[in-house]
Amino acid sequence: MDTMDSEDPMETYVERRDGGYYIAGTRISLDSIIHPFKNGASPEGILRSFPLIGSLEKVYGAITFYLANTEAVEAFLSEQERLSRALEAKQTPLPESLSNKLNRAREEAPR
């Protein structure tokens, strides 16, 4: 486990481990916080969506980390998106019968 700069208390909110950024002490990825934030979600709303973060302070700390390290985090997010698209392109499509069943189940599911 590695924090970016352990001398800076703000950066203890985010850990770099296993090739990714995570909210310190959790398995919640930083991008799980940053994507909603960039789309206009409030820190309170993000905490409601991810209560295992533990505190509003950690949400603000993660956002502050992102704002202070935007270039590095954006490069990481871009690479993750590229990898995701590459994996998606390699996937074989679902058989049509299964796809139809899934679509029917979505339509019939209570909202």
N, CA and C atoms as a LAMMPS dump frame, in Angstrom:
ITEM: TIMESTEP
0
ITEM: NUMBER OF ATOMS
333
ITEM: BOX BOUNDS ff ff ff
-5.0000000000000000e+02 5.0000000000000000e+02
-5.0000000000000000e+02 5.0000000000000000e+02
-5.0000000000000000e+02 5.0000000000000000e+02
ITEM: ATOMS id mol type element x y z
1 1 1 N 0.852 -1.168 0
2 1 2 C 0 0 0
3 1 3 C 0.898 1.231 0
4 2 1 N 0.546 2.196 -0.855
5 2 2 C 1.409 3.353 -1.026
6 2 3 C 0.548 4.594 -1.124
7 3 1 N 0.794 5.583 -0.283
8 3 2 C 0.131 6.865 -0.46
9 3 3 C 1.025 7.706 -1.332
10 4 1 N 0.439 8.606 -2.097
11 4 2 C 1.206 9.39 -3.064
12 4 3 C 2.318 10.186 -2.381
13 5 1 N 2.021 10.86 -1.302
14 5 2 C 3.018 11.658 -0.579
15 5 3 C 2.575 11.654 0.872
16 6 1 N 3.057 10.702 1.641
17 6 2 C 2.539 10.503 2.988
18 6 3 C 2.804 11.672 3.923
19 7 1 N 3.624 12.64 3.512
20 7 2 C 3.854 13.805 4.351
21 7 3 C 2.689 14.776 4.291
22 8 1 N 1.88 14.707 3.26
23 8 2 C 0.74 15.6 3.085
24 8 3 C -0.508 14.907 3.627
25 9 1 N -1.116 15.425 4.705
26 9 2 C -2.269 14.748 5.3
27 9 3 C -3.446 14.624 4.343
28 10 1 N -3.595 15.54 3.363
29 10 2 C -4.711 15.436 2.412
30 10 3 C -4.591 14.178 1.571
31 11 1 N -3.384 13.768 1.265
32 11 2 C -3.208 12.626 0.387
33 11 3 C -3.382 11.297 1.11
34 12 1 N -3.584 11.311 2.422
35 12 2 C -3.859 10.059 3.117
36 12 3 C -5.295 9.606 2.878
37 13 1 N -6.091 10.422 2.215
38 13 2 C -7.456 10.026 1.886
39 13 3 C -7.501 9.091 0.687
40 14 1 N -6.436 9.055 -0.086
41 14 2 C -6.376 8.231 -1.285
42 14 3 C -5.1 7.411 -1.256
43 15 1 N -5.233 6.134 -1.596
44 15 2 C -4.084 5.242 -1.671
45 15 3 C -3.906 4.775 -3.107
46 16 1 N -2.675 4.586 -3.494
47 16 2 C -2.377 3.991 -4.794
48 16 3 C -1.932 2.573 -4.504
49 17 1 N -2.71 1.602 -4.962
50 17 2 C -2.351 0.201 -4.741
51 17 3 C -2.948 -0.656 -5.857
52 18 1 N -2.324 -1.768 -6.093
53 18 2 C -2.77 -2.712 -7.127
54 18 3 C -2.999 -2.015 -8.471
55 19 1 N -2.194 -1.009 -8.755
56 19 2 C -2.299 -0.328 -10.033
57 19 3 C -3.42 0.691 -10.138
58 20 1 N -4.099 0.988 -9.033
59 20 2 C -5.208 1.937 -9.086
60 20 3 C -5.21 2.87 -7.897
61 21 1 N -6.154 3.803 -7.925
62 21 2 C -6.35 4.732 -6.815
63 21 3 C -7.587 4.301 -6.039
64 22 1 N -7.484 4.276 -4.712
65 22 2 C -8.592 3.849 -3.858
66 22 3 C -8.765 4.811 -2.691
67 23 1 N -9.991 4.9 -2.207
68 23 2 C -10.248 5.66 -0.992
69 23 3 C -9.536 4.896 0.129
70 24 1 N -8.724 5.597 0.9
71 24 2 C -7.894 4.956 1.923
72 24 3 C -8.731 4.079 2.848
73 25 1 N -8.249 2.869 3.049
74 25 2 C -8.898 1.946 3.97
75 25 3 C -10.143 1.271 3.424
76 26 1 N -10.415 1.449 2.125
77 26 2 C -11.593 0.828 1.515
78 26 3 C -11.196 0.13 0.216
79 27 1 N -12.162 -0.554 -0.376
80 27 2 C -11.969 -1.116 -1.711
81 27 3 C -12.689 -0.256 -2.75
82 28 1 N -13.077 0.952 -2.376
83 28 2 C -13.793 1.857 -3.277
84 28 3 C -12.773 2.618 -4.112
85 29 1 N -12.913 2.502 -5.425
86 29 2 C -11.962 3.162 -6.316
87 29 3 C -12.227 4.666 -6.356
88 30 1 N -11.162 5.419 -6.578
89 30 2 C -11.288 6.87 -6.674
90 30 3 C -12.207 7.257 -7.825
91 31 1 N -12.148 6.506 -8.928
92 31 2 C -13.009 6.866 -10.058
93 31 3 C -14.494 6.717 -9.731
94 32 1 N -14.83 5.881 -8.756
95 32 2 C -16.226 5.774 -8.312
96 32 3 C -16.714 7.068 -7.683
97 33 1 N -15.791 7.861 -7.174
98 33 2 C -16.116 9.149 -6.563
99 33 3 C -16.014 10.266 -7.603
100 34 1 N -14.982 10.205 -8.419
101 34 2 C -14.693 11.294 -9.349
102 34 3 C -15.713 11.383 -10.479
103 35 1 N -16.135 10.261 -11.036
104 35 2 C -17.116 10.322 -12.129
105 35 3 C -18.408 11.016 -11.688
106 36 1 N -19.015 10.616 -10.563
107 36 2 C -20.221 11.338 -10.128
108 36 3 C -19.941 12.808 -9.817
109 37 1 N -18.793 13.088 -9.203
110 37 2 C -18.428 14.475 -8.889
111 37 3 C -18.363 15.307 -10.166
112 38 1 N -17.708 14.777 -11.189
113 38 2 C -17.584 15.503 -12.456
114 38 3 C -18.944 15.666 -13.149
115 39 1 N -19.875 14.788 -12.835
116 39 2 C -21.221 14.871 -13.413
117 39 3 C -22.175 15.68 -12.539
118 40 1 N -21.651 16.342 -11.512
119 40 2 C -22.458 17.255 -10.71
120 40 3 C -22.997 16.728 -9.399
121 41 1 N -22.642 15.506 -9.024
122 41 2 C -23.125 14.963 -7.748
123 41 3 C -22.466 15.707 -6.587
124 42 1 N -23.224 15.914 -5.546
125 42 2 C -22.69 16.565 -4.35
126 42 3 C -21.904 15.542 -3.527
127 43 1 N -20.978 16.003 -2.701
128 43 2 C -20.277 15.076 -1.801
129 43 3 C -21.255 14.287 -0.919
130 44 1 N -22.323 14.94 -0.474
131 44 2 C -23.33 14.242 0.349
132 44 3 C -24.004 13.127 -0.454
133 45 1 N -24.319 13.399 -1.709
134 45 2 C -24.932 12.385 -2.568
135 45 3 C -23.983 11.228 -2.833
136 46 1 N -22.71 11.557 -3.022
137 46 2 C -21.707 10.509 -3.236
138 46 3 C -21.601 9.617 -1.998
139 47 1 N -21.608 10.22 -0.821
140 47 2 C -21.56 9.428 0.417
141 47 3 C -22.797 8.546 0.548
142 48 1 N -23.964 9.061 0.161
143 48 2 C -25.177 8.226 0.203
144 48 3 C -25.045 7.028 -0.743
145 49 1 N -24.414 7.247 -1.893
146 49 2 C -24.229 6.15 -2.852
147 49 3 C -23.169 5.151 -2.4
148 50 1 N -22.186 5.627 -1.647
149 50 2 C -21.078 4.79 -1.187
150 50 3 C -20.882 4.952 0.312
151 51 1 N -21.828 4.478 1.121
152 51 2 C -21.73 4.69 2.577
153 51 3 C -20.501 4.031 3.205
154 52 1 N -19.925 3.035 2.545
155 52 2 C -18.752 2.385 3.114
156 52 3 C -17.511 3.274 3.067
157 53 1 N -17.605 4.428 2.407
158 53 2 C -16.506 5.399 2.477
159 53 3 C -16.303 5.784 3.928
160 54 1 N -17.392 5.912 4.663
161 54 2 C -17.296 6.13 6.093
162 54 3 C -17.582 7.531 6.576
163 55 1 N -17.194 8.543 5.812
164 55 2 C -17.446 9.9 6.289
165 55 3 C -17.42 10.893 5.131
166 56 1 N -18.09 11.991 5.353
167 56 2 C -18.085 13.075 4.385
168 56 3 C -16.675 13.638 4.248
169 57 1 N -15.934 13.617 5.327
170 57 2 C -14.546 14.088 5.286
171 57 3 C -13.735 13.32 4.25
172 58 1 N -13.913 11.995 4.187
173 58 2 C -13.178 11.19 3.209
174 58 3 C -13.596 11.521 1.782
175 59 1 N -14.886 11.813 1.583
176 59 2 C -15.345 12.192 0.243
177 59 3 C -14.671 13.493 -0.17
178 60 1 N -14.727 14.497 0.704
179 60 2 C -14.068 15.772 0.405
180 60 3 C -12.562 15.586 0.231
181 61 1 N -11.952 14.726 1.035
182 61 2 C -10.523 14.46 0.905
183 61 3 C -10.182 13.852 -0.442
184 62 1 N -11.018 12.916 -0.9
185 62 2 C -10.798 12.296 -2.207
186 62 3 C -10.956 13.318 -3.327
187 63 1 N -11.965 14.173 -3.22
188 63 2 C -12.169 15.219 -4.231
189 63 3 C -10.997 16.187 -4.224
190 64 1 N -10.534 16.557 -3.033
191 64 2 C -9.382 17.456 -2.923
192 64 3 C -8.139 16.814 -3.538
193 65 1 N -7.951 15.529 -3.281
194 65 2 C -6.831 14.808 -3.89
195 65 3 C -6.927 14.882 -5.407
196 66 1 N -8.102 14.628 -5.942
197 66 2 C -8.301 14.692 -7.393
198 66 3 C -7.971 16.084 -7.931
199 67 1 N -8.48 17.11 -7.266
200 67 2 C -8.242 18.477 -7.738
201 67 3 C -6.759 18.85 -7.678
202 68 1 N -6.055 18.331 -6.689
203 68 2 C -4.626 18.628 -6.539
204 68 3 C -3.756 17.789 -7.478
205 69 1 N -4.308 16.69 -7.984
206 69 2 C -3.545 15.766 -8.834
207 69 3 C -4.299 15.46 -10.125
208 70 1 N -5.004 16.457 -10.649
209 70 2 C -5.888 16.241 -11.792
210 70 3 C -5.174 15.596 -12.97
211 71 1 N -4.005 16.078 -13.304
212 71 2 C -3.303 15.558 -14.483
213 71 3 C -3.018 14.058 -14.351
214 72 1 N -2.481 13.641 -13.219
215 72 2 C -2.149 12.229 -13.01
216 72 3 C -3.41 11.368 -12.958
217 73 1 N -4.438 11.847 -12.266
218 73 2 C -5.667 11.059 -12.141
219 73 3 C -6.383 10.983 -13.485
220 74 1 N -6.44 12.08 -14.225
221 74 2 C -7.085 12.052 -15.542
222 74 3 C -6.35 11.119 -16.497
223 75 1 N -5.015 11.097 -16.443
224 75 2 C -4.251 10.161 -17.277
225 75 3 C -4.607 8.722 -16.909
226 76 1 N -4.714 8.453 -15.614
227 76 2 C -5.101 7.122 -15.148
228 76 3 C -6.514 6.769 -15.634
229 77 1 N -7.456 7.701 -15.488
230 77 2 C -8.836 7.446 -15.91
231 77 3 C -8.923 7.209 -17.413
232 78 1 N -8.165 7.952 -18.193
233 78 2 C -8.149 7.763 -19.647
234 78 3 C -7.633 6.38 -20.011
235 79 1 N -6.592 5.953 -19.329
236 79 2 C -6.045 4.626 -19.586
237 79 3 C -7.046 3.534 -19.19
238 80 1 N -7.741 3.727 -18.078
239 80 2 C -8.758 2.758 -17.657
240 80 3 C -9.882 2.671 -18.695
241 81 1 N -10.293 3.81 -19.218
242 81 2 C -11.344 3.836 -20.242
243 81 3 C -10.877 3.114 -21.504
244 82 1 N -9.625 3.346 -21.894
245 82 2 C -9.071 2.675 -23.067
246 82 3 C -9.059 1.162 -22.865
247 83 1 N -8.613 0.719 -21.692
248 83 2 C -8.595 -0.714 -21.392
249 83 3 C -10 -1.305 -21.388
250 84 1 N -10.948 -0.555 -20.848
251 84 2 C -12.333 -1.018 -20.813
252 84 3 C -12.89 -1.2 -22.222
253 85 1 N -12.63 -0.227 -23.093
254 85 2 C -13.1 -0.336 -24.486
255 85 3 C -12.444 -1.515 -25.192
256 86 1 N -11.16 -1.748 -24.933
257 86 2 C -10.452 -2.866 -25.553
258 86 3 C -11.051 -4.198 -25.101
259 87 1 N -11.348 -4.314 -23.816
260 87 2 C -11.972 -5.543 -23.31
261 87 3 C -13.367 -5.739 -23.893
262 88 1 N -14.118 -4.654 -23.977
263 88 2 C -15.47 -4.727 -24.53
264 88 3 C -15.442 -5.194 -25.981
265 89 1 N -14.47 -4.726 -26.735
266 89 2 C -14.362 -5.106 -28.146
267 89 3 C -14.041 -6.59 -28.298
268 90 1 N -13.356 -7.169 -27.308
269 90 2 C -12.98 -8.581 -27.376
270 90 3 C -14.108 -9.516 -26.951
271 91 1 N -15.103 -8.98 -26.245
272 91 2 C -16.181 -9.835 -25.75
273 91 3 C -17.052 -10.334 -26.899
274 92 1 N -17.46 -11.568 -26.774
275 92 2 C -18.397 -12.099 -27.758
276 92 3 C -19.801 -11.645 -27.372
277 93 1 N -20.629 -11.338 -28.351
278 93 2 C -21.984 -10.89 -28.02
279 93 3 C -22.799 -12.023 -27.393
280 94 1 N -23.79 -11.618 -26.613
281 94 2 C -24.691 -12.608 -26.024
282 94 3 C -25.497 -13.281 -27.126
283 95 1 N -25.831 -14.557 -26.928
284 95 2 C -26.744 -15.176 -27.883
285 95 3 C -28.064 -14.392 -27.906
286 96 1 N -28.674 -14.307 -29.061
287 96 2 C -29.886 -13.495 -29.22
288 96 3 C -30.986 -13.927 -28.261
289 97 1 N -31.156 -15.227 -28.039
290 97 2 C -32.214 -15.694 -27.139
291 97 3 C -31.983 -15.188 -25.716
292 98 1 N -30.738 -15.205 -25.254
293 98 2 C -30.425 -14.712 -23.911
294 98 3 C -30.605 -13.201 -23.839
295 99 1 N -30.175 -12.514 -24.856
296 99 2 C -30.334 -11.063 -24.908
297 99 3 C -31.814 -10.685 -24.843
298 100 1 N -32.655 -11.408 -25.584
299 100 2 C -34.107 -11.144 -25.563
300 100 3 C -34.69 -11.387 -24.174
301 101 1 N -34.27 -12.466 -23.513
302 101 2 C -34.757 -12.76 -22.163
303 101 3 C -34.371 -11.645 -21.193
304 102 1 N -33.137 -11.19 -21.279
305 102 2 C -32.681 -10.113 -20.395
306 102 3 C -33.463 -8.825 -20.642
307 103 1 N -33.692 -8.503 -21.894
308 103 2 C -34.463 -7.295 -22.218
309 103 3 C -35.889 -7.396 -21.695
310 104 1 N -36.534 -8.57 -21.843
311 104 2 C -37.895 -8.76 -21.317
312 104 3 C -37.917 -8.611 -19.792
313 105 1 N -36.913 -9.193 -19.134
314 105 2 C -36.849 -9.118 -17.669
315 105 3 C -36.678 -7.667 -17.228
316 106 1 N -35.878 -6.883 -17.938
317 106 2 C -35.706 -5.459 -17.599
318 106 3 C -37.028 -4.711 -17.759
319 107 1 N -37.74 -5.015 -18.825
320 107 2 C -39.013 -4.322 -19.076
321 107 3 C -40.063 -4.683 -18.038
322 108 1 N -40.026 -5.911 -17.56
323 108 2 C -41.03 -6.389 -16.609
324 108 3 C -40.666 -6.09 -15.153
325 109 1 N -39.453 -5.718 -14.911
326 109 2 C -39.005 -5.458 -13.531
327 109 3 C -39.726 -4.243 -12.967
328 110 1 N -40.146 -4.33 -11.69
329 110 2 C -40.803 -3.168 -11.084
330 110 3 C -39.824 -2.007 -10.957
331 111 1 N -40.348 -0.837 -11.085
332 111 2 C -39.492 0.366 -11.005
333 111 3 C -39.707 1.068 -9.734
